[in-house]
Amino acid sequence: MESECWLLIFLLEPVMSVGGPTGRQAAAAGQGLLWILKLELGGSRAEMHSPYVQLNLSLTSVAYSPPKTLRLRRQPKYPRKSTPRRNKLDHYAIIKFPLTTESAMKKIEDNSTLVFIVDVKAYKHQIKQAVKKLYDIDVAKVNTLIRPDGEKKAYVQLAPDYDALDVANKIGII
């Protein structure tokens, strides 16, 4: 057992030298971060440079954490889905229909605001983009609320250079 010597040498700089000629040669070659494990005194060169060596490292923390292993990225042979998933919340699905109640008409006349029933999952930016694309009008801001029946109502305030009555006529609300 005394002939076996588990000696771990960690060379950070080529200045450090090791007992055997192999270590000196490695230090002289300047191989920056180099681990050399000498299995036996006078061990062969192949044993010292074997990739399958046991490292006896001392523990530096009270909690043990296993070493981080190599985790390769997946390289799939074929796509798991034949086509990419379709966006179900497109502009036509976001805006369901405009409201034509008396209170909605009052909003159109007084506040230059159109009232729409929209998808519950749609948020204000999506509603704004959908109105801009479908009706080709600029939107100043959007206010939303969830009605007691579970539908979402959107108050779409038009930009100052648009007249809500003209836009409502063009859309077909009035």
DAGIGI-V890366 format. One record per helix or strand of 2 or more residues. SS is the DSSP state (~ for helix, > for strand). FROM is the first residue (numbers start at 1). TO is the last residue. If there is no record, write none. Layout:
SS:FROM:TO / SS:FROM:TO
This chain:
>:4:11 / ~:21:29 / >:34:40 / ~:45:48 / ~:91:94 / >:95:98 / ~:102:111 / >:113:118 / ~:124:135 / >:139:146 / >:152:158 / ~:164:171
